[in-house]
Amino acid sequence: MNATHTLNRRHLIQAVALAAALASGGAMAQAWPSKPISLIVPFPAGGTTDVLARALADKLTQSLGQTVIVESKPGAGATLGADYVAKARPDGYTLLVGAVHHTIASSVYKKLPYDFQKDLVPVTTVALVPNVLVVNAGTPARNVAELVALLKAKPGRYDYGSNGNGTAQHLIGTQFQNLTGTDIAHIPYKGSGPLATDLLGGQITMSFDTVTPVLQHIKSGKLRALAVTTAKRSSALPDVPTLDETGLKGFNIGTWFGVLAPAATPKDLVARLNSEMVAVIRSPEFRKRMEEIGAEPIGNSQEQMAAQVKSETEKFAKLVKDAKVTIE
């Protein structure tokens, strides 16, 4: 065997090895999914995260030909579920349905067992949902001005519920108090389901939950919507003013929901996840379902969601510092 032949053979072997290495990740994405996929919801069943996850899971099951399961792992302001996925095997079978709460938790909690921006990688933002200030129908206040007057007349007498310490609802309530000069007791729950139950039963006075879990109760008259917390009115509640319109200028906090994977998940697999989910999110059937629950479907790129997470983490870090909200 001459030197030229040996050299060519060596180059061929190297080329084959390189091609195999480059194709390994692609092969994983092509073989995926070969077993059920779990969407981890960090809240109890019945809340917006759960509703969105189930809508997404149903459509993905159809498009992928593989069962997509929704698993609830609530607790610690949605951080338990996030930690679970951050430490899961990065193979595309365990995914987090994250939310704005996680960008807040990064500043609220003094110690977290994971880093939201380093240990999880964004796949896509599923939807944006406005939060809405609602009161039990038995509460005499019929608008924000009357509610503020009621709260000021009896400081500490009334309370509001949230999805847990350090969640968007908690921070919105804190901001509302700071801007109105009121004193409202905070009652943390594990999720929107138990929160709505107590709100309907009159155990608590008000909440700043997302539109989805309270929409049917607002329409039935069991709850009264006084304002939405976003800069724009909700398409599901067009007659309800924004807090900005009621005099709390600049108030603009809503809730986004998106899917994230463990950080070490192969890039091509994350790209496949993004492609599959965006196709579902942009489908007419999914958009119709989102409209029914007062959500705005998004379906953006991985880079766009990553930029959103970074921006909101910085935004809430300032709000948390100003509001002096911390959790051990």
C-alpha positions in Angstrom: 0.0 0.0 0.0 1.6 3.3 -1.1 1.7 6.5 0.9 -0.9 8.2 -1.3 -3.4 5.4 -0.9 -2.8 5.4 2.9 -3.4 9.1 3.1 -6.6 9.0 1.1 -7.9 6.1 3.2 -7.1 8.1 6.4 -9.0 11.1 5.0 -11.9 8.9 4.1 -12.1 7.5 7.6 -11.9 10.9 9.2 -14.6 12.2 6.9 -16.9 9.3 7.8 -16.2 9.8 11.5 -17.0 13.5 11.2 -20.2 12.9 9.3 -21.3 10.4 11.9 -20.6 12.8 14.7 -22.6 15.6 12.9 -25.4 13.2 12.2 -25.7 11.8 15.7 -27.7 14.7 17.0 -29.8 14.7 13.9 -30.5 11.0 14.3 -31.7 11.7 17.9 -34.1 14.4 16.7 -35.4 12.1 13.9 -35.9 9.2 16.2 -37.7 11.4 18.7 -40.3 10.7 20.0 -40.2 7.0 20.6 -42.1 7.1 24.0 -44.5 9.4 25.8 -43.5 13.0 26.5 -44.2 14.7 29.8 -45.2 18.4 30.1 -44.5 19.4 33.7 -46.9 22.0 35.0 -45.6 23.6 38.2 -49.1 24.3 39.5 -52.2 22.3 40.5 -54.8 21.3 37.9 -57.4 23.9 37.0 -55.2 26.9 36.5 -54.1 28.7 33.3 -50.8 26.8 33.0 -52.7 23.5 33.3 -55.3 24.6 30.7 -52.7 25.7 28.2 -50.6 22.6 28.7 -53.5 20.3 28.1 -54.5 22.2 24.9 -50.9 22.0 23.7 -50.6 18.3 24.7 -53.8 17.3 22.9 -52.6 18.8 19.6 -49.0 17.5 19.9 -50.3 14.0 20.6 -52.1 14.2 17.3 -49.2 15.7 15.3 -46.4 13.6 16.8 -48.3 10.3 16.9 -47.0 9.9 20.5 -48.8 10.5 23.8 -48.0 13.8 25.5 -48.8 13.7 29.2 -49.5 16.7 31.5 -48.0 16.1 34.9 -48.6 18.5 37.9 -45.7 19.2 40.2 -46.9 22.2 42.3 -45.2 24.0 45.1 -42.9 26.8 46.2 -44.3 29.4 43.8 -43.7 27.1 40.7 -40.0 26.6 41.5 -40.3 22.9 42.5 -41.5 21.9 39.0 -38.8 24.1 37.4 -36.1 22.4 39.5 -37.5 19.0 38.5 -37.1 19.7 34.8 -33.8 21.4 35.2 -32.4 18.2 36.7 -34.2 15.8 34.2 -32.5 13.8 31.5 -32.0 16.2 28.5 -33.7 13.9 25.9 -36.8 15.9 25.0 -39.1 13.7 27.0 -39.4 16.0 30.1 -40.3 19.6 29.5 -41.4 22.5 31.6 -44.5 24.6 31.0 -42.9 27.7 32.5 -44.3 31.2 33.1 -43.5 34.7 34.1 -43.4 33.5 37.7 -40.1 31.9 37.1 -38.4 35.2 36.0 -39.7 36.8 39.2 -38.6 33.9 41.4 -35.0 34.5 40.3 -35.1 37.7 42.3 -37.6 36.9 45.0 -36.0 33.7 46.4 -32.7 34.2 48.2 -31.7 30.7 47.2 -32.9 28.5 44.3 -31.6 25.0 43.5 -31.4 25.9 39.8 -30.6 28.9 37.6 -33.6 29.6 35.3 -31.5 31.1 32.5 -28.6 28.6 32.7 -30.2 25.3 33.6 -33.2 25.5 31.2 -33.3 26.4 27.5 -36.4 28.2 26.0 -38.3 26.3 23.3 -41.2 28.7 22.5 -43.7 31.1 24.2 -47.1 29.5 23.9 -49.3 32.4 24.9 -49.8 35.7 26.7 -52.7 36.1 29.2 -53.7 39.3 30.9 -54.2 39.3 34.7 -57.4 40.7 36.0 -58.4 42.3 39.4 -61.5 40.4 40.5 -63.6 40.6 43.7 -66.2 38.3 45.1 -69.7 39.3 43.9 -70.6 40.1 47.6 -67.9 42.8 47.8 -69.6 46.2 47.7 -66.9 47.8 45.4 -68.0 48.1 41.8 -64.9 49.8 40.4 -61.3 50.4 41.4 -61.9 53.7 43.1 -64.6 52.2 45.3 -62.3 49.3 46.1 -59.4 51.6 47.1 -61.8 53.6 49.3 -63.0 50.3 51.0 -59.5 49.1 51.5 -58.3 52.5 53.0 -61.3 52.6 55.4 -60.2 49.3 57.0 -56.5 48.7 56.5 -55.5 45.0 56.8 -59.1 43.9 57.0 -59.3 42.6 53.4 -57.1 40.1 51.6 -56.1 38.9 48.2 -55.0 35.5 47.0 -52.2 34.5 44.7 -50.7 31.4 43.1 -48.0 31.5 45.7 -45.2 33.6 47.2 -43.1 35.2 44.5 -45.6 34.7 41.7 -46.8 37.4 39.3 -50.1 37.7 41.2 -48.2 38.3 44.5 -46.0 41.0 42.9 -49.0 42.6 41.2 -50.8 42.8 44.5 -47.7 44.3 46.1 -47.5 46.9 43.4 -51.2 47.7 43.7 -50.8 48.3 47.4 -47.7 50.5 46.9 -49.4 52.7 44.2 -52.8 53.0 46.0 -51.4 53.3 49.6 -53.5 50.4 50.8 -52.8 47.5 53.2 -54.1 44.1 51.9 -53.3 40.8 53.5 -51.6 38.3 51.1 -52.9 34.7 51.1 -50.7 32.4 49.0 -52.2 29.3 47.4 -50.6 26.5 45.4 -52.5 27.4 42.3 -55.5 29.0 40.6 -57.8 26.1 41.3 -57.9 26.3 45.1 -57.6 30.1 44.9 -60.7 30.4 42.7 -62.6 28.0 45.0 -62.0 30.2 48.1 -62.6 33.4 46.1 -66.0 32.1 45.0 -66.8 31.0 48.5 -66.0 34.4 50.0 -63.0 33.1 52.1 -60.9 35.8 50.4 -61.9 39.2 49.0 -60.0 39.5 45.7 -57.2 38.3 43.4 -55.1 39.4 40.5 -55.2 36.0 38.7 -55.0 35.5 35.0 -58.2 35.8 32.9 -58.5 32.1 32.1 -59.5 30.5 35.4 -61.9 33.3 36.3 -63.5 34.1 33.0 -66.5 31.8 33.3 -67.2 33.1 36.8 -67.0 36.7 35.6 -69.5 36.0 32.8 -71.8 34.2 35.2 -71.7 37.2 37.7 -70.2 35.1 40.5 -67.0 37.3 40.4 -66.7 41.0 39.4 -63.9 42.2 37.2 -62.7 45.7 38.1 -59.6 46.1 35.8 -56.9 44.2 33.9 -53.3 44.7 34.8 -51.9 44.9 31.3 -51.4 48.0 29.2 -54.1 47.0 26.8 -57.6 45.7 27.5 -58.3 42.0 27.2 -60.1 40.8 24.1 -62.0 38.4 26.3 -63.1 41.3 28.6 -63.3 44.3 26.2 -65.5 46.4 28.6 -63.1 46.0 31.6 -60.7 48.9 31.9 -56.9 48.7 32.5 -55.5 49.7 35.8 -53.7 52.4 33.9 -57.0 53.8 32.7 -58.3 53.8 36.3 -55.5 56.1 37.4 -52.6 53.8 38.2 -50.5 55.2 35.3 -47.9 52.8 33.8 -49.2 49.7 35.4 -48.4 46.9 33.0 -47.9 43.3 34.2 -49.2 40.3 32.3 -48.4 36.6 32.3 -46.7 34.7 29.6 -46.5 30.9 29.4 -43.9 28.9 27.5 -42.1 25.6 27.1 -38.5 25.0 28.3 -36.2 22.0 28.2 -33.2 21.0 30.3 -30.2 23.1 29.2 -28.1 20.1 27.9 -30.8 19.1 25.4 -29.2 18.8 21.9 -29.7 21.9 19.9 -31.3 20.1 16.9 -33.8 18.4 19.2 -34.7 21.8 20.8 -35.2 23.1 17.2 -37.4 20.1 16.4 -39.5 20.8 19.5 -39.8 24.5 18.5 -40.9 23.5 15.0 -43.5 21.1 16.2 -44.9 23.4 18.9 -45.0 26.5 16.7 -47.0 24.6 14.1 -49.5 23.6 16.7 -49.7 27.1 18.3 -50.3 28.7 14.9 -53.0 26.3 13.8 -56.6 27.6 13.6 -57.9 25.0 16.1 -55.4 26.0 18.8 -55.9 29.8 18.1 -59.7 29.3 18.6 -59.1 27.5 21.9 -56.9 30.3 23.1 -59.5 32.9 22.2 -62.1 30.9 24.3 -59.9 31.2 27.4 -58.8 34.8 26.9 -55.2 34.0 25.8 -53.2 35.4 22.9 -51.3 32.6 21.1 -47.6 33.4 20.3 -45.4 30.6 19.0 -42.1 32.5 18.6 -38.5 31.4 18.0 -36.1 30.1 20.7 -34.1 33.3 20.5 -37.1 35.5 20.9 -38.2 33.6 24.0 -34.7 33.7 25.4 -34.6 37.5 24.9 -38.0 37.8 26.6 -36.9 35.7 29.6 -33.7 37.9 30.0 -35.6 41.2 29.6 -38.4 40.2 32.1 -35.9 38.8 34.6 -34.1 42.2 34.7 -37.5 44.1 34.8 -38.8 42.1 37.7 -35.5 42.3 39.6 -36.0 46.1 39.8 -39.7 45.7 40.8 -38.9 43.1 43.4 -36.2 45.4 44.9 -38.5 48.4 44.9 -41.3 46.3 46.5 -38.9 44.7 49.0 -40.3 41.2 48.4 -38.0 38.4 49.5 -38.5 34.7 50.3 -36.0 32.6 52.2 
